[in-house]
Amino acid sequence: MPASEISRRSVLRALGIGGGALAAGLPLAACGSNGSGGGGGGGNASWMTWDTESGTPMYTMAQNWAKQAGKTLDIQSIPGDDYDTKLRTVLSSGAAPTAIRINDDYVRGYYAEGSLLDLRPYLEKDGIKPEDYFPVAYNFAKQPDGAHAAWPIMTNPGILYCNTDAFAEAGVELPPKDWAKSGWTWDDFLEAAKKLTKPNGERWGALVFPDSSLETVFPTSNGGDGIYSKDATRFTLAEPQGTEAIQWVADLSLKHKVHPDFATVTAGKQTPNWALAQLGTGKVAMLLGLTSGVPYLRSNAKVKWDIFPTPMKVSRTTVNTLTVLAIPKASKDPDTAWSFLKYAVGAESAKLLAQSRGFMPVAKSSSALFVPDDKAPSNLALVTQALGSAVNENFSRYIERARTIYRPVLDDVWSGKKTAEAALGGVKQKVEDVLAGKG
């Protein structure tokens, strides 16, 4: 399935980080205030986000801040599929919200365009200590000129979901629970998938296509940089480590028949949470995904399941995605915006946001909140371990344009029309021209 068709945002929407589209402009009025956190006194503030409806953790977090700050917070919630277009329109209109949520993929591009405020003065004034936060989150927002362009509030690393009932039935040993343990290689993964697969589509050993994280997880585990080089000048997905990894994933279906075929996965994308449902109903034994899938499976899985490390080749590396807030450069009240952003990573918010067990707040102390309960997963300690070996995608300011070039050719790889080397190699120069600002 084309990875471009699977939006992380659509997954988050279904998990309560965004529920359904909320009418734009629903205000959260303060219900009494101690005047703290918002510069004192009353006033209005606005936050532009996507799919944040009443009762979800993000909404409740914002509501709690508004009460404490003595503010009336206008949540401008936009349907997820329209968000980036709407955000660009609003930022160029001269009527920027106080604060915004931003797609982590596009932070560098928005900052380079001059749309985001550098948060360094606030970090320095409030004595924010980098060592208090997971490096993969704190360092994400740093720009080439040293600016701190955004403020991540939650992490969402890639892990492997396993239907433990299927492993027991097939007599297959489960993967190790410790991220750093040796073994659990690509070959081990493939051999397990073969033994776990049942004929005629009764059960597939693995499902990898549904998450765009595969474009980072497998190439980096193969010793490459991921999609782009670390300096964002080369399209490394089209280099040997990248094409070998992409072809290996495609061959799970095309050659080894342990993975649903292209047509099946393409049809499944029309159904919300289709991939997670395949794992939860026993149709799939192993699923590569992000921890954001945990809340759905906790509520809906019909089989026993847990989370495990992703398979390795050269190294065991995974992807990390982030829930990110930022302050528009044109915000009329950046001090209030910073109050909101700082509250969103504080202890009170962390306790609330960690309840889903699918999103780790960015403060290292949040690890203590990820403890097992009477529901899966029992291996919650893995989330902290994964963050220690996670990488953020190497983002270029031109990532939006680059994706429109390389993502479509992946369709030919998944369907077997072209090899990964031929398909990705055929657009390598075009993508690199875009990365250089020539596209």
N, C-alpha and C positions, 0 to 999 in steps of 0.2 A: 504494500500500500504506500502511496506517496506520503512521505513524512509530513509534507506541507499541509496535508489534509487533516492532520491530527493536531488540534490546537491545545496547548497546555491550558489556555484560558477556559476552554470548554470543559475540561476536567475539573478545574477549580470551581467553576460555576456550579457543577453538580455536587460538590462536596461541602458546600456551606461557606466557603471562602467567598463564593458568589453564588447566589441561589437562583434567582430568576431575575429578569430585568425589573428594577424598581423604578417607579416614575421619577424622572429627574427633578431635583429640587425639593425633596422631602426634608423638612427641617427637623433638627434635633434640638429642642429648646432645653436650656439649663433648668434643672429642677432644684434650685438652691445651689449656692456656691460658696466656697471658702476663699475665692479669689486667687487660688494658686494656679500656677502652670500656664496661664494665658495672658500674663502681663497685667492681671488685676482687672476688676470691674467687668461690666458686660460688654456686648458687642457681637457682631456677626462675623462668621468665618465660613468658608466654603471649601469643600473637598470633592474633587472630581475623581471618580473611581469607576469600576465596572461591576455590574451584577452583584451589588451588595445590598441585600434585603434585610429587613428587620428580623432579628433573632439569630443572625449568623454571627460568628465570632468577631469578624471585622467590624460589623455594624455596632455590636455591643461595645467593643473597644472604643470606637469613635464616640458613642453615646456617653460612656464613662468619662472620657476626656472632657466633653462639652460640659458635663455637670460640674466637674472639678474646676474647670477654667472659667466658668461663668459666661459661657459663650452660647450663642445659637448657631449650631453648625448645620449648614445647608449641604446635604449630601447630593451631589449631582451624579447620579448613577446612570451609566450608559450601557445599553446592551453590548456584551463583549465583542461581538463580531464587528461592531461599528466604532469601537472605542478609539483606535489609533487615528482614524480619519477625523472623528469629532475633536480629539485632543489637539491635533494640528490646527484645526479651524479655530478653536477657542484661543490657543496660544498666539495665533497671528491676529486675533481680533482686537487686542488691546484690553480685553476684559478677562484676564487670567484669574483662575480660582486662587484661593489662599494657598492651598496645597493640592498635590495631585498624586495619584498612583500611576506608575509608569511601567510598561513592559521592560523587563530587565534586558531584553535583547537590544533595546534601542536607546539606552541611556547615553552611550558615547555619541551617537548621532545627534540626539537632542542637545547635548551639551556643546558639541562642536558648532551647532547652528546658533548658539547663544541663547537657548531657551531656558536653561536651568541655572539656578543660583549655586555658587560655590559655598559649601557648608563649612569650610575650614574655620572661619571666625567663630562660629557657634561651637564647633568641636573644641576649639582652644579655650574659649570663654568658660565653658562648662566642664573643662577638665576631662573630657571623654578619653578613656584609656584604650588603645587598640587591643591590648592584651586581654581585655575583658570580653572580647567577642571572637567568634570563630573567624580565623583569618580569611577563609574563602568567602565570607560575607563582608567583613569590614573592608578588605582590600579591593573588593569588586568595584566600588564606586570611584576609586582613584583614577584620575585621568592623566594623560601624558604630560600635561603642564603642572601636575601636582594637585589640581583641584579635587575636591570631594563632592561629586556632582549629585549624589543621591544618598538615600538612607535605607538599606535593606532592613526588614523587620522579621522575616521568616525565611528559613532555608528549606529546600525540598530536594534531597539528593536521590540519585538513581540507585535502585536496589533490585533484587530478584525476588519476586513472589513465588512461593512453591505451594502447591496443593499437596500437603503432607499425607493425606489419605491415599493419593495416587502413588506416591513413593512407597508407602507401606504395602499397598496391594501388589505392586510390581516387584517388590523386593529390592528396591534401589536405595542405596545409602544416600541420606540427605547431604546437601553441601555443608561445609563447615560453617559454624556460627560466628567464628572469629574472622574478621576482615583480613588480618595479617597472616593467617595460617597459610602455609604453602599448599600447593595443589589446587584443585578446582579450576582447571584450565579449560580453554575452548574445547579441547578434545574430550575432557571429562564431561562437559556440558552436552556435547553432541552424543556421546555414548549413552548418557542418562536419557536424553530426549528420545533416542531410538527405542530404548527399553520401555519408556513410559507411553509411547504412541500406541494406540489401538487402531485396528484397520477400519476403513470405510468412514473415517472422520468421527468415530465414536469418541476418541480423545486424542488430542495433539500433544506431543511432548513439549513443544515450546511455542511461544508467541512473542515476537520481537518487534515486528513492524509498527505496532500502534503508537509508539512514542518517539518523537524526534530526537530524544536523547541518544538513540542508537548512533546518530551521526558523530557523537562525541565519545560515548562509552567504548565502542569497539575500536575505533582508530587510535584513541589514546592508550587503550590497553595493549594495542599492537605496537606501541613505541612512537606513535606520531603525535602531532600537536592537536589534532582534532580537525575541525572544519577549516580553520585558517591558521597560518603561522602566528606565533606569539606577537610578532610585530605587525600583524594584519596586512601583510603585503602579498602572501602566497596563499593559493587555494590548496591547502595541504590535503584536503579530502580526495583530491585527484592525484596525489602522490602515492608511491607504492604502499606505505602503511595504511593509507586511507582506502584505496581501491581494493586491497586484499581483504580488509575488514568488511567493507560493504558487500563484496562478492561472497564472503563467507556467510554473512547473514542471509543474503538472497538464496544461497544454495541450501539453507535449511529447508526451504520449500521446493526449490527447483530440482535439486539433486537428491537430497536425503529423505524428503517426504515426511518430515517430522513437524512441519509447520503448515498452517492453512495456506492455501494458494492465494495468489494476488486477487482473484475475483471475489473470493470469500471475504477477505479482509476489506476490500473496497466496499462491498455491500454492507459489511458490519459497521462501517464508519457512520452510516446514516442513523444509527441507534446510539443514544447517549450511553456512555459507560459500557459499550459493547465488549471491549477488551477485558475490562475488569470482571464483567459478568461471565466471560468464558472461563476465567480462573475460578470464580466463585461458585459456578454451577458444575464444575468438574469436567468441562469440555477441554480444558488446557491444564497441563501439569506445571509448567513454568512460564512466568510472565515477566519480561523486563519492563520496569516502570519506575515512576517516581513515588516517593513516600506519600504524596498527595492522594494516592489511591487507598491508603489505609482506612480512612473514615467510611468509604463506600463498602469495603469488604467487611468491616466490623459490623455493619448494619445489614448486609445482604448476603454474605457468603453462606452457602449450604454445605460446604466441605471444611475440613480442618486445614488451616494454612498458617504460614509464618513467613518471615522475611530473611533473606540470606545474601551473602556477597555476590556481586556480579562475577562472571568468569574472567580469568586473566589469560594473557599470552606472555607479553614482555613484563607487564606490571598489572596490578589490580587497581585500576583507576575508574572513577565514575564521574558523572556529570552532576553539577549542582545548579539548580535554578532558584530564583529568589522572588519573594514578594517585596516590591520596592516602592517607597514613597519619595517624593522630591518636592522642592519648592520652585515654582516658576520664577524666572528672573524678574518677570513683570508683576509678581505678587505684591499687592498693596499692603500686606501686613506680614512680612517674613518672620517677625518675632513670634507672632501667634502660630504661624505655620511650623516653626521650629519647636515650639512648645508641644504641638500635636505629634510631630515626628519623634521627639524625645520620649514622650509618654508611650508611644507605640512600641518602644523597645525596653520599657521599664519592667520592673518585677511584677506589677499588677497586671499589665497586659500580657506578659509572658505566661503567667499562670492560666489566663483565659485562653490564649491562642494555642497553648500546648495540649489542651483537653482533647483535641481531635486526634492526637497521636500521629497525625500525618504531616504536621508542619512544625519543625523545630525553630523556636525563636532564636535570634542571632546571638544572644548573650550566652557565654559558655556555661553559666550557672543553670541554664535551662535544661541541661542534661539530667539534673536531679528530678525534673518534672516528668521525664520519660521513663516511667516505671511500669512494669506489666500489671495488668489487673485480671479480671475474670474473662476477658475477651482477648482474641489474638490482636496483634502478634505478641508472642512471649519474648522474642528476641529484640526488644526495643533498644538495647544497648548498641545494636548494630548501627543505628542512625548516627550516633556520635562518632563511631569508628569510620563510617563512610565519609563523613565530612572531613576527616583528616586526610583522605585520599581522593577528594573531589576537586574537580576543576570547573571553573566557569568557562563557558564557551568563549573563544577568543573573538571578541566583538569588534567589528569595524564600524565606523560611522556610516558606511554604505551597505550595511547588512541587508536592509530591506530590498534594495535593488539586486544585490548578489543572489539572494534567495530566489528571486523571480527567474534567474537564469539557470541555476543548477538543480533546484528542486524538481522541475518538470522532467528532466532527463532521468531521474531516479525511477520514474514509472517504467522506463524501458529495462532497467536492471531488475526490478522486482518481478516483472513479467517474463524475463528471459529473452527479450528481444535483442539486448546488447549486454556485453560484459560491463562490469563497473569501470574497468580500465578504459574501454572505448567510450562509454557514455560520459563519464566525468572528465576524461582527458579531452574530449571533444569540445568542452566548454571552459576548460581551464584558463585559456588566455582571456576569454571574455570576462570571466569572473575577476581575474587579476587586473584587468583594465578598469573594472568598476571599483575595485579596492583602491586603485591609484587615483580615483576621482575622474576617470576618463569616460566612464560608461554613461 
